[in-house]
């Protein structure tokens, strides 16, 4: 008697699970899976949604932000990814967008082994001006610590959305200062958000991340849609498709594939141990 599922976090799991859910006419809303395949499956279309932006949107945002860093110019770029279908796909898209903006850039893309915390030491030559890191916040924090220990702190650091967590700052400490992180486009100064953040922290003894907001959105969308479904003759998936839901990350609605109709991303810079929204 399941009507809908909120999940999963990782793209590969979500894609495989969507086949089971859709075959049983169960709606799925993922707050964390960005790979395009999730909503491209024709059998699952109309039954699968996500509240997080797809890889293409994030890649475009990261590439645009890097291109705006003019002082000093960023010509040598290393993209490090975790080797998953999410990481490798996002790395390729970022590289493509960067080269569209400036074909003279020197870009390399490599996967890293998370069990080797000193993987960046293999970079004996061609030290990059910028590192784009696609992976979990713990690995990103370790990367920054290692860069600082090797006196390479002049490298600009961009972290993908998986790094937008206060835990990243806590783990990296002062080394996180100046890092750029892609995250949910929050209105952090609104009284409503501050109240929500306080309640979240008290309830879960944890700091908010982008995934916290996206998961909260998914829950609201599913609960509100089920309430309407119980009074309506429309299919649940059709109600979700037409929904427009207020969010701390901007109103969310869906396009024909089940992806967010509008980008919900911002670039943050770590300053004084806080994420501060930039104009990048």
Secondary structure by P-SEA (a helix, b strand, c coil): ccccccccccaaaaaaaaaaaaaabbbbbbcccccccccccccccccbbbccccaaaaaaaaaaaaaacccccccbbbbbccccaaaaaaaaaaaaaaaaaccccbbbbbbbcccccccccccccccccbbbbcccaaaaaaaaaaaaaaccccbbbbbccccccaaaaaaaccccccbbbbccccccccaaaaaaaaaaaaaccccccaaaaaaaaaaaaaaaaaaaaaaccccaaaaaaabbbbccccccccccccccccccbbbbbbcccbbbbccc
